[in-house]
């Protein structure tokens, strides 16, 4: 499980995928999200700009990202 520490109040979903190394670029993140391949807290998420806050869990490609404060 990858952990991302927040520097601000939130991080956007696309940015989190890039920061965790699960997406090469913003375009890759966008396509994965639009295709319904990404889950946030167990629910499929289609918004690249979804704000992730401490406690959120992202799943993509068999990997899990935990968002921490």
N, C-alpha and C positions, 0 to 999 in steps of 0.2 A: 504494500500500500504506500503510495506517494503522499506526502504531506506538503501542503502549501500554507505558509504563514502569511497572514494578511498584513500589509503595510498600511492599508487604509480601511475604511469601513467594509468594503466589499471588493470582489474581483469579478470581472465578467467571465462568462462561461468559455468563450473563445480564447480569452487570455489565459485562463486556467489550463486549458488543454495544451497550449503552447508552452507555458511555464513548466508543466510536468513532462514535457517532451513527448506527448502523445500525438501532437500535430506538428508537422514541419513548418506550416505557415498559417496565417489567418484564413487563407482560402481553403486549405485542407480542413481546418476546424469548422469552417462554415458549411462545407459539403457534408461532413460527418454529422453535424447537428441537423441540417435540413433533411438528411436521409433517415433521421430517427434512430441513429446508432448510439446516441448519448442519453444516459439517464441521470437525473438529479434527484436524490432522495427516493430512488425506486421508480420514479415517473419519467417517461420519455419526454425529453425537452427539445423543442424546435426553435427556440430563440437564442441566437448567438450572444445577444446582449443581456441574457438572464444574469441578474446580480446574485453572486454567491457570497454567503456570509459564514461566519464561524459556525461550525457544526454541520454544514452541508457536506454531502458525499456525492461524488460524481463517478459514474461507471462508464467505461468506454474501452472497447477492444480487449476485454478480459482484465483490464487494469482498474484500480480504484484510487481515487484521489480524495483525501480528507482535507477540508478547509479548516484552518485553526486561526485563532486570534493571535 
